């Protein structure tokens, strides 16, 4: 019998309440999200939210390697091949995938009940979308956090334009344009996670959660879960490279035009810190179009609500299915694995302000409302 891609269970807690647990269950694929998984999660989370007997939700990934490494790139690639030439609105899988994923992420952001996301291992791309929506975000000593879409020709979506654009010192711009990966210490200090807890304590924490008498009062239960997690947390210890170089990153990514920022990042290839060198190579080898699109999205997201950012990103994601480098990036990285993508545009200079405008053109019929129009503003 085929295992379900998401496992759901209810655990008893003291006082008669229940703890809902959702486990992403594709460890062989680093728990990357398929359309089916997004649908299953959203439907179950809606049922659990309306059940007064359920006190809180725990969201985790199966296996030891990843909470969630992103979206189902193979499935998206096949859909782009199958619907080539049919326009940005002509790919039903792409339409449904991004609409369902973004609705799921927004549901987590607005869930009301406490949501504990256990972010052990890889937390990247679509996994960041789930993790960021949780009210209580836990990292472990193995966590690696990134929005690496520049390597595949997409952009930091799932609300990434909203999240990264609100980070201090232009750090979000730097992370988006380089795809740089950070560990728990830097992620915590940026406010992108709440607790660092040794991975071996996961079972003990679930036992403590079951032993608590949850009240059903949202504010009280949120506070109770915070106290419980603080009792188990560790200190991050030495600062990570992002914090160590925060002022340099601010100067690198904060001044001048898009091309000047790219030039500043490229110069870091000569820096003595290997982390900065790798970040510079991420931009150099990545999609020039993604770098421009990510930069533009963060600029336009600054004064938007989260719901409006999801709506803007939805348009851009559909356009990525027919313009830019999304299909080519997946081919080079995961299908043919030649790691030699033929980016179009091929240079950062060609990815100019006029070129990027196509990613903000709504592709559906003019008499049709935005497919995410009903997200709360």
ABEGO torsion letter per residue (X at the ends): XBBBABBBBBBBBBGGBBBBBBBBABAAAGGBBBAAAAAAAAAAAAAAAABAABABBBBBBBEAABABAEBBAAAAAAAAAAABGAEAAABAAAAAAAAAAAAAAAAAAAAGBBBBBBBBEBBBEAAAAAAAABABBBBBAABBBBBAAAAAGBBBBGGAAAAAAABBGGAAAAAAAAGBBBBAAAAAAAGABABBBBAAAAAAAAAAAAABBBAGBAAAAAAAAAAAAAAABBBAEBBBAAAAAAAAAAAAAABEBAAAAAAAAAAAAABABAAAAAAAAAAAABBAAAAAAAAAAAAAAAABBAAAAAAAAAAAAAAAAABEAAAAAAAAAAAAGAGBBBBOBABAAABBAAAAAAAABBABBAABBBAAAABBX
